[in-house]
Amino acid sequence: MPNDSTLPACASDLDYECDCDLPALVDQAARTVRRIAGQRLQDCGLSWSSWRVLEVLAERGSLSMKELCEAQATSKSTMSRLVKRLYEDDLVRRHDDADDRRIRVVSLTARGHALVQELETADTESERLREQLSRPACVRVRHGLELLNRALELLEGTDDEVDASL
């Protein structure tokens, strides 16, 4: 297992100034993760976006289309196309909400559950990534990303909320 000295200097120094271009760094990391995982998903006939829908449904259970859109931060039309493809591949089912027939609910089929389980079990990319970071570095990265996500969520609110909560 590498030690923290194999990381860039700013990643091992918790007192560094935050003058780097965070959006560019996050974007670069996201593109790299998608590229690495992309081939495995492609072999299963999935896009990154459709995989994220399956993953969210596996984590949270049945969701309305509105909840799926919010979870994925995507438009209703984009989500409708994704769900339609997943439905045609028998990975999700669509049904009316028991209490409100106007609401469409999406859930995983047995085939969808099996595919999520298979892909998560074969997630060698995550294991290889964890092998590149020491445990303390991995904890700091996770903590930093959680803080970043929280700050970004708060930015959608008021600036006062952001200052007060961080």
C-alpha positions in Angstrom: 0.0 0.0 0.0 1.4 3.4 -0.9 2.0 6.0 1.7 0.8 9.6 1.6 4.1 10.7 0.1 3.1 9.2 -3.2 0.2 11.7 -3.3 0.6 15.3 -4.6 1.9 17.5 -1.9 -1.3 19.4 -1.5 -3.2 16.2 -0.8 -0.9 15.3 2.1 -0.9 18.7 3.7 -4.2 19.5 5.4 -3.1 23.1 5.9 -2.7 24.1 2.3 -4.4 27.0 0.7 -7.5 26.0 -1.3 -6.4 27.9 -4.4 -6.7 25.0 -6.9 -9.5 24.8 -9.5 -11.8 22.5 -7.6 -14.4 22.1 -10.4 -11.7 21.1 -12.9 -10.2 18.6 -10.5 -13.6 17.1 -9.7 -14.4 17.0 -13.5 -11.1 15.3 -14.3 -11.6 12.7 -11.6 -15.2 12.0 -12.7 -14.2 11.6 -16.4 -11.4 9.2 -15.4 -13.8 7.1 -13.2 -16.3 7.0 -16.1 -13.6 5.9 -18.6 -12.3 3.2 -16.3 -15.7 1.8 -15.5 -17.2 2.5 -18.9 -16.0 -0.7 -20.6 -17.4 -3.0 -18.0 -20.7 -1.1 -18.2 -20.7 -1.2 -22.0 -20.2 -4.9 -21.9 -23.4 -5.2 -20.0 -25.2 -2.8 -22.4 -25.3 0.1 -19.9 -24.4 3.7 -20.1 -23.0 5.5 -17.0 -26.3 7.3 -16.6 -28.4 4.1 -16.7 -26.0 2.4 -14.2 -26.5 5.3 -11.8 -30.3 4.8 -12.1 -30.0 1.1 -11.3 -27.6 1.9 -8.4 -29.9 4.5 -6.9 -32.9 2.1 -7.1 -30.8 -0.7 -5.5 -29.9 1.7 -2.6 -33.2 3.4 -2.1 -35.8 1.0 -3.4 -38.8 2.1 -5.5 -38.9 5.7 -6.4 -41.2 8.0 -8.3 -39.9 9.5 -11.5 -39.7 12.9 -9.7 -37.5 11.4 -7.0 -35.3 9.7 -9.6 -34.9 13.0 -11.4 -33.9 14.7 -8.2 -31.5 11.9 -7.2 -29.8 12.1 -10.6 -30.1 15.9 -11.0 -31.6 15.4 -14.5 -34.6 16.4 -16.4 -37.8 14.5 -16.6 -37.4 13.9 -20.4 -33.9 12.5 -20.0 -35.0 10.3 -17.1 -38.0 9.0 -19.1 -35.7 7.9 -21.9 -33.3 6.2 -19.5 -36.1 4.4 -17.7 -37.7 3.4 -21.0 -34.5 1.7 -22.1 -34.0 0.0 -18.7 -37.7 -1.2 -18.9 -37.2 -2.6 -22.4 -34.2 -4.5 -21.1 -36.3 -5.9 -18.2 -34.1 -4.2 -15.6 -36.8 -2.0 -14.1 -40.6 -2.1 -13.9 -42.9 0.9 -13.9 -46.2 1.0 -12.1 -48.7 3.4 -10.6 -48.3 4.6 -7.0 -50.7 2.7 -4.7 -51.9 6.0 -3.1 -51.8 8.3 -6.1 -52.3 6.9 -9.6 -50.9 10.0 -11.1 -47.5 9.1 -9.8 -45.4 6.6 -11.7 -43.0 4.5 -9.6 -39.9 2.7 -10.8 -38.3 -0.3 -9.2 -35.8 -2.9 -10.1 -36.8 -6.2 -11.5 -35.2 -9.5 -10.4 -33.0 -9.2 -13.4 -32.1 -5.6 -12.5 -31.2 -6.7 -8.9 -29.0 -9.5 -10.2 -27.2 -7.2 -12.6 -26.5 -4.6 -9.9 -25.2 -7.4 -7.6 -23.0 -8.8 -10.3 -21.5 -5.5 -11.2 -20.9 -4.5 -7.6 -19.3 -7.9 -6.8 -17.0 -7.5 -9.8 -16.1 -3.9 -8.9 -12.3 -4.4 -9.3 -11.8 -0.7 -10.2 -12.9 0.4 -6.8 -10.6 -2.1 -5.1 -7.7 -1.1 -7.3 -8.3 2.6 -6.5 -8.4 1.8 -2.8 -5.0 0.0 -3.1 -3.5 3.2 -4.5 -4.4 5.2 -1.4 -3.5 4.7 2.2 -6.4 4.4 4.6 -5.9 7.9 6.0 -5.7 9.4 2.5 -8.9 7.5 1.5 -10.7 8.9 4.5 -9.5 12.4 3.7 -10.6 12.1 0.1 -14.0 10.8 1.1 -14.4 13.5 3.8 -13.4 16.2 1.3 -15.9 15.0 -1.3 -18.7 14.8 1.2 -17.9 18.4 2.3 -17.8 19.5 -1.3 -21.1 17.9 -2.1 -22.7 19.5 1.0 -21.3 22.9 0.0 -22.6 22.5 -3.5 -26.0 21.5 -2.3 -26.1 24.6 0.0 -25.0 26.8 -2.9 -28.3 26.0 -4.5 -29.8 27.8 -1.4 -28.7 31.1 0.0 -25.1 32.2 0.6 -26.0 32.8 4.2 -26.9 29.1 4.6 -23.5 28.1 3.1 -21.5 30.3 5.5 -23.4 29.2 8.6 -23.2 25.5 8.0 -19.6 25.0 6.9 
